Amino acid sequence: MTEQRVKESAGGTILFDATRVSQVDAPWFSSDYWRERGALRTQSGGRGGVAVIDTPAGEAVLRHYRRGGMVARLLGDRYLFTGRRRTRSDREFRLLAELERRGLPVSPPVASRFVRQGFRYSADLITLRIPAAATLAERLQDGAFNAALAGRVGELIARFHREGAWHADLNAHNILVNADGLYLIDFDRGRLRRPSRGWRHANLSRLKRSLVKLGARDAAGDTFDAELWPALIEHYERSLRA
């Protein structure tokens, strides 16, 4: 269980798990800080992207929140501030902590931060990295998306849906696979909801569109609709009733 602490500083408001790290400072949220210490492993998306870093809590992922689509051209990484607990970083940190407490396979939260500038803020999140994992999208490209894996994906999603955990962007890039199992990552804008067939079905439909867009139907031919997706749904429904 996390021990959540809040730290106010000139570098922003920081929320961190004191069971994993005794102290977190503003420089933690800069990739340059880790680079100078030889602890920056990889970085994608430029200075405002995603970085893999070696922290005292273990290997972790540092992510800077950025808007997508056309609105990104106007607002970039700025969001309207309506209270600390309503910031993207604070909400995702607390949701991940609750999902982890419930035993669900997520990337455990280490720390989050937001920096307020008047009516707007920017934000960052650090989570522990899932070791030796590939995305479902990568497994698909490698030709490893078969009926057995599809069934495991269905079981994974059912576990979250049983708890009322809604993922705002359920796609093949946000499902990780390693030797220990499957994980669901990136819960930005996610939340806990009352059970409803409507949002559960919408989540599954979003995942199916993602798989098709990535070429699952082209790669598997008729097998995708006749075997792979039905296997995913069968295992999902069975696990949901468990």
N, C-alpha and C positions, 0 to 999 in steps of 0.2 A: 504494500500500500504506500502511496506517495505521501510525503510530508511537504505540503506546498507552502512556500514562503514567497513573500513579495518584497522586492527591494527597490526603493526609489533612489534615483541618482540623476546627475546632470545628463547622463547618457541614455536616459529613458527609464521606463518602469519594467522591471524584470520579475518574472514568475519562474521559480525553479523548484526542483524536487530535491529536498535536503537529504533524502536517503541515498541519493546517488552522488551528489556533489555538495561540499560544505559551503561553497561560495561561488557565485557567478557574477562577473563584472561585464560592463558594456563592451569591452574589446572582444569578448567571446563571439560576438555577432558580426565580426569583420573577418573575412577570409585572409586579409593581410596579416592579422594577428597570428593566425595559425601558420601561415607561410613563413613568417619570420622565425618561428620556432621549429620549423621542419616538420610540422604536424598537419599540413594541408596535403591530402592524398590526391584528390581529383577535384576539378571544378568545371561546371558546364553553365552555359547561359550568361557568361560574363560576370561582372562584379555583382550584379543583382540576381544571380541565378542560384544554383544548388552546388554545395561543396561538401565533400567527404572529409572529415577532420578527426584527428586523434585527440580525445579529451580525457580528463581524469576519470570520467565515467565510462570510457571505452570509445570505440570507433562510432562516430555519429554523423548525422546528416544535418547540415545547416541550410535552411531554406529561407529566402527572402520573399515575402508576399508581393506578387505583382498581378495587376489586372490583365485580363485577356480581352481579345476582340478589339473593336474600334474604340471603346472607351479608354483603352490603354494609351492611346495617342494623346488623350486630353489629361488623364489623371495619373497614368503610370503606376507608381507604387503608393499612391496616396488614397486614404479612405476617410470617410466622414467619421469624426469622433463623437460617439454618443454615450460614453462611459467605459471604464476599464474592462468590466466583465463582458462588454459587447464587442470588444476588439477581436479581429480575426484570430490573432495569436493566442489570446487568453482563452477564447472559446475552444479552439482546437486542442490546446494543452489540457484543459480540464476534461474535455470529452475523451481524449486518449487515455488520460489517467483513470477515468471511470470504466472505460472499456477494458483496460488492462486489469483493473480490480475485479472485473467480472470474468476474467480468464480468457478473454478473446485475443486472438493473435494479431497484435498491432505493433507498430514501432513505438516503444515506450518513450514518453516525453522526458526530456532533460531540463530544458529551459525555454522560455519565450520572452520576447521583449517588444514593446511598442514605444515609439518616439513621437510625442505629440508636438504638433506645430500649429497653434491656433485651433481651428475647427477640424483639422485633418491630422492624420497620423500615418506612419509607416511601421512595418512590423516584421519580425523574424521568428523562426522556430527552430529549435535543435531537438532532434529525436535520435535514439540509438539506431544504428544501422543493423538491418537484418543480414547476418553473415552469409556469404557465398550464395546469394540469391539471384535468380533471374526473373524478369517479369514474364507474365503470361504471354505478352506480345512477343518476347524473345523466344519463348518455347514454341510458339506458333510458327515463327520464322524458321526455327530449327527442325520443324516437322514433328515435334514431340507432343502436339496437342491431339491426343487420342481419346477414346471413350473413357478410359480409366481416369485420366487427368480431368476430363470434363466432369465426371462424376464427383471428383474431389472438390472441384470449383463450386459445384452446386451445393455440396455439404458445407463448404466454407461460408457461402453467402447466407445459407439458412441459419447458421449459428448466430450471425449478426442480426438477421431479421427477427429471430426469436426474441432477442433482447430489445427490439425496437430501434436498432441502430441503422439510421438512414445515411447512405453515402451519396454526396451530392454529385459525384462524377465517377460512377462505377464503370471502369473500362479496363481493358487488358493491360494497360500500363500500371495500374494501381493494385494489381494482384501479383504477389511475389511467391516464388516457388524455390525451396531449397530441400536439402536432404531431410530436414526435420519436419517439414510440412508446408502449409500455405498460409499467407498473411495478406491482410488488407491494409493499405497505406493511404496517406494523403486524405485526411478527414476535414480539410478546409471546407467550411460551410455545412459540414455534416451535423447531425443532431439526433437525439433520442426522441422517438415519436410513438404515439399510440399505434398498436398493431392495425394494419389496414392492407387489404389485398391490393388496393389501388397503387400505393407508393411502392409496395414490394414488386408488383408487376412492372411498374415503370423502371425500377432499378434493373430488373432482369432484361428488359427490352433495351435499355441503354447499353448493357454489356453485350448483348447480341449484335447491336449495330456496330459496336467497336470491333468485335471479332470479324464481322463481315467486311467492314472497311479495311481491316488489316489483311484481308485475303483468305480468311478461313474457308469460305465457301468455294473460292477459286482453287485453293490447294486440295481440299477434300472432295470437291465435286458434290455428288448427291449424298455422300456420306455425312456431310455436315448437317443437313436437314433431316436425314433419315436415321442417323445414329448418334452423332456427337451432341447436338443440342438437346435431343430427347433424353440422352443419358444425363446431361447436366440438370434438366428439369426434373427427371425422375428422382435423382438423388436429393435434389433441393426439396421437393415435396415430402419425401420420406423423412428427411432430417428435420424439416419444419414441424412435422407431427410428433417427432420423438419427445 
